[in-house]
Structure formats: structure tokens, C-alpha cells
Amino acid sequence: MAAEELTIAHGVWQKFRDYCREVKVEMKRVNWPSKQEVYGNTVMVLATTFAFAFFFWICDSVFSRLVIHTLEYFLHHTA
């Protein structure tokens, strides 16, 4: 039984080594972006994030005031 466990353990380590070797080969094939591309994409993401934040802030303000005025109207006219 011990010999069978050793071959199973050896098989697991062999698979792990094969996996690591394949990862290393694939990582060499990756086309990494340049620093300029990363910088440009980062700026674009930040600008878009702030633009959407501003847009949603405006929408939230408008809808909040609309709800407040609607509630005040109905509360004062029901009595």
C-alpha cells in the first residue's frame, strides 16, 4: 500500500511541475502593454469613473428633491 501512495504522490508532483512549466511557457507568449498604454488606460478609467460619479450625484440630487417636494405636497394637502 505504501508503494501505491508514493506513486500517487509522485504523480501529483509531476503534474504540478508540468503545470508550472506550461505556465512559464505561456507567460513568455503574453503580449504585455507598454507603460504608456497602461497610463492612458488608467487615466481613461479614472476620468470615466469621476464622470459617472458626477452624473449619478446630479441624478440623485434631482430625484431627492423631487421626492421631497412630492411628499411635502401630499402631506400638506391631505389635511
NUMIVO-959679 format. One record per residue: residue number from 1; z, x, y of N, C-alpha, C in turn; residue in three letters. Coordinates in pm, 1 decimal. Last residue first. Layout:
// NUMIVO-959679
PT  num  nZ  nX  nY  caZ  caX  caY  cZ  cX  cY  residuo
PT  NUM  Z  X  Y  Z  X  Y  Z  X  Y  ALA
...
This chain:
// NUMIVO-959679
PT  num  nZ  nX  nY  caZ  caX  caY  cZ  cX  cY  residuo
PT  79  471.7  -5460.5  6721.1  600.0  -5523.6  6755.4  580.9  -5642.4  6845.2  ALA
PT  78  230.1  -5339.5  6691.8  272.8  -5429.5  6585.0  399.1  -5506.1  6622.1  THR
PT  77  170.6  -5152.0  6880.3  105.1  -5281.5  6890.3  145.6  -5378.4  6781.7  HIS
PT  76  301.1  -4916.4  6820.3  334.2  -4981.1  6945.9  273.9  -5121.7  6955.8  HIS
PT  75  188.5  -4843.7  6575.2  332.8  -4863.1  6585.3  372.0  -4938.3  6710.8  LEU
PT  74  -84.7  -4815.1  6633.0  -41.3  -4922.0  6544.3  109.1  -4947.9  6551.9  PHE
PT  73  -75.9  -4592.9  6811.6  -139.4  -4719.4  6849.4  -87.1  -4834.3  6764.1  TYR
PT  72  46.9  -4395.9  6659.4  113.1  -4444.3  6780.1  55.9  -4578.7  6823.1  GLU
PT  71  -152.2  -4360.5  6460.7  -18.8  -4409.3  6424.8  55.6  -4464.6  6546.3  LEU
PT  70  -361.4  -4263.3  6624.5  -379.4  -4385.0  6545.3  -244.2  -4444.1  6507.1  THR
PT  69  -251.0  -4027.5  6725.0  -287.9  -4135.4  6817.6  -306.8  -4267.1  6743.8  HIS
PT  68  -217.3  -3886.2  6481.2  -102.6  -3915.0  6567.8  -133.6  -4031.5  6661.5  ILE
PT  67  -483.5  -3867.9  6389.8  -383.6  -3939.5  6309.7  -263.3  -3977.5  6396.1  VAL
PT  66  -592.8  -3712.6  6597.4  -648.6  -3843.6  6565.4  -548.1  -3927.4  6487.0  LEU
PT  65  -445.1  -3479.2  6578.9  -432.9  -3562.3  6699.2  -486.6  -3702.7  6674.5  ARG
PT  64  -535.3  -3395.4  6325.9  -392.3  -3419.8  6350.7  -373.6  -3510.0  6471.6  SER
PT  63  -809.2  -3359.7  6367.2  -763.8  -3464.8  6276.7  -615.8  -3495.6  6295.1  PHE
PT  62  -800.8  -3143.0  6552.5  -866.0  -3270.0  6586.9  -813.4  -3382.2  6497.6  VAL
PT  61  -666.3  -2944.7  6404.7  -613.2  -2991.2  6532.2  -670.6  -3127.4  6569.1  SER
PT  60  -838.4  -2911.8  6186.2  -701.5  -2955.7  6164.1  -640.6  -3011.1  6293.0  ASP
PT  59  -1068.0  -2812.4  6316.8  -1072.4  -2940.2  6243.0  -932.2  -2996.5  6222.4  CYS
PT  58  -962.4  -2570.1  6415.2  -1014.1  -2671.9  6507.9  -1015.8  -2808.6  6439.4  ILE
PT  57  -903.6  -2446.9  6169.8  -796.2  -2468.3  6266.8  -837.7  -2576.8  6366.9  TRP
PT  56  -1154.8  -2426.4  6055.0  -1057.6  -2515.9  5993.3  -938.3  -2542.4  6085.2  PHE
PT  55  -1268.0  -2238.8  6237.6  -1328.7  -2369.9  6217.0  -1228.3  -2468.1  6158.2  PHE
PT  54  -1098.8  -2017.2  6196.7  -1107.3  -2080.3  6328.3  -1163.2  -2222.1  6316.7  PHE
PT  53  -1158.4  -1964.3  5927.8  -1020.3  -1994.3  5967.7  -1018.8  -2065.4  6103.0  ALA
PT  52  -1430.6  -1904.0  5942.5  -1387.9  -2023.8  5870.6  -1245.0  -2061.9  5908.1  PHE
PT  51  -1407.9  -1665.6  6093.7  -1487.7  -1778.1  6143.6  -1446.7  -1907.9  6074.3  ALA
PT  50  -1254.9  -1503.0  5925.5  -1199.6  -1544.8  6054.1  -1277.3  -1662.0  6113.1  PHE
PT  49  -1439.6  -1478.9  5712.3  -1305.4  -1533.7  5690.1  -1244.6  -1582.9  5820.1  THR
PT  48  -1655.2  -1353.1  5838.4  -1671.7  -1487.4  5781.9  -1536.8  -1554.3  5759.6  THR
PT  47  -1534.7  -1107.0  5899.7  -1588.1  -1192.8  6006.0  -1603.7  -1336.2  5957.1  ALA
PT  46  -1473.0  -1011.4  5640.3  -1366.2  -1036.1  5738.2  -1414.3  -1129.0  5849.9  LEU
PT  45  -1731.0  -991.4  5529.2  -1630.1  -1077.7  5467.0  -1518.6  -1110.6  5566.6  VAL
PT  44  -1848.9  -802.3  5703.5  -1905.7  -936.9  5690.2  -1803.3  -1033.9  5630.7  MET
PT  43  -1688.7  -577.9  5657.5  -1693.7  -637.4  5791.6  -1745.8  -780.3  5783.6  VAL
PT  42  -1753.6  -535.4  5387.9  -1615.0  -563.7  5427.5  -1610.7  -630.3  5564.4  THR
PT  41  -2026.9  -476.0  5402.1  -1982.4  -594.9  5329.0  -1840.0  -634.6  5367.9  ASN
PT  40  -2013.3  -235.4  5549.8  -2086.3  -351.5  5600.6  -2042.2  -480.0  5533.2  GLY
PT  39  -1864.0  -73.1  5372.9  -1815.4  -101.3  5508.1  -1881.9  -227.0  5563.6  TYR
PT  38  -2037.9  -65.4  5153.6  -1902.7  -119.8  5136.9  -1845.6  -158.4  5272.8  VAL
PT  37  -2260.0  60.9  5272.1  -2272.2  -73.7  5215.8  -2135.9  -140.0  5200.2  GLU
PT  36  -2144.6  308.2  5338.3  -2199.5  223.3  5443.3  -2214.7  78.5  5394.4  GLN
PT  35  -2084.6  416.1  5093.8  -1974.2  383.1  5184.5  -2021.9  289.5  5294.3  LYS
PT  34  -2295.2  253.1  4842.4  -2259.6  362.2  4933.4  -2142.9  318.8  5022.8  SER
PT  33  -2218.2  126.3  4512.7  -2264.4  112.0  4651.1  -2219.3  230.2  4736.0  PRO
PT  32  -2329.0  255.2  4196.3  -2221.1  231.4  4290.2  -2275.6  217.8  4432.0  TRP
PT  31  -2455.6  156.7  3918.4  -2511.9  192.5  4047.8  -2408.1  157.0  4154.7  ASN
PT  30  -2365.6  283.4  3603.0  -2334.5  192.2  3712.7  -2394.1  246.6  3841.7  VAL
PT  29  -2391.5  468.4  3404.8  -2510.4  389.8  3438.8  -2489.6  299.2  3560.2  ARG
PT  28  -2142.2  566.1  3362.5  -2240.4  658.3  3420.2  -2365.7  584.3  3463.9  LYS
PT  27  -2023.7  352.9  3235.4  -1981.0  383.1  3372.3  -2076.1  480.7  3440.7  MET
PT  26  -2136.0  370.9  2980.1  -2176.2  261.2  3068.6  -2138.7  289.3  3213.7  GLU
PT  25  -2000.9  596.8  2879.9  -2147.6  597.9  2891.2  -2193.6  490.3  2989.5  VAL
PT  24  -1736.5  502.6  2885.5  -1773.6  621.5  2962.2  -1924.4  627.6  2984.0  LYS
PT  23  -1753.2  293.7  2702.0  -1719.3  265.2  2841.7  -1761.4  381.7  2930.2  VAL
PT  22  -1804.0  437.0  2468.8  -1905.7  345.5  2520.5  -1880.2  310.6  2666.5  GLU
PT  21  -1558.9  571.4  2442.6  -1682.5  647.8  2455.7  -1793.6  560.6  2515.5  ARG
PT  20  -1387.2  354.3  2405.8  -1370.5  442.1  2522.9  -1496.3  523.2  2547.8  CYS
PT  19  -1487.3  257.6  2158.4  -1488.5  173.8  2277.8  -1479.5  259.5  2404.5  TYR
PT  18  -1430.2  472.7  1993.4  -1569.1  431.4  2012.7  -1583.1  347.3  2139.8  ASP
PT  17  -1149.8  467.8  2007.4  -1223.3  585.4  2055.9  -1369.7  551.1  2082.2  ARG
PT  16  -1105.8  216.6  1884.6  -1061.3  241.3  2021.8  -1134.8  360.2  2083.1  PHE
PT  15  -1206.7  261.7  1629.8  -1268.8  159.9  1713.9  -1232.2  180.3  1860.5  LYS
PT  14  -1022.8  455.7  1548.1  -1165.0  490.2  1555.4  -1238.8  389.6  1644.4  GLN
PT  13  -787.1  308.9  1547.3  -801.2  420.8  1640.5  -946.8  461.9  1655.8  TRP
PT  12  -852.2  130.1  1340.3  -820.7  79.5  1473.5  -838.4  190.4  1577.2  VAL
PT  11  -884.7  302.5  1121.9  -996.9  220.8  1167.9  -975.8  168.1  1308.3  GLY
PT  10  -626.6  399.9  1096.3  -733.8  494.1  1129.8  -854.1  417.9  1183.5  HIS
PT  9  -499.2  165.0  1018.4  -460.8  228.5  1143.9  -568.8  326.0  1189.5  ALA
PT  8  -629.2  130.5  771.3  -639.6  27.0  874.7  -607.4  87.3  1010.9  ILE
PT  7  -551.3  361.2  640.1  -694.0  341.9  667.5  -715.4  233.5  771.5  THR
PT  6  -273.3  315.0  630.4  -325.7  430.5  702.6  -473.0  413.6  734.0  LEU
PT  5  -261.4  90.0  465.9  -215.6  80.5  604.0  -267.5  195.9  687.0  GLU
PT  4  -350.7  204.2  226.0  -429.6  97.0  287.7  -391.5  80.3  434.6  GLU
PT  3  -143.7  378.3  172.7  -277.0  433.3  196.6  -365.9  330.1  265.8  ALA
PT  2  65.7  202.2  124.6  72.5  290.2  240.5  -64.8  347.8  273.4  ALA
PT  1  0.0  81.8  -119.3  0.0  0.0  0.0  0.0  86.5  126.2  MET
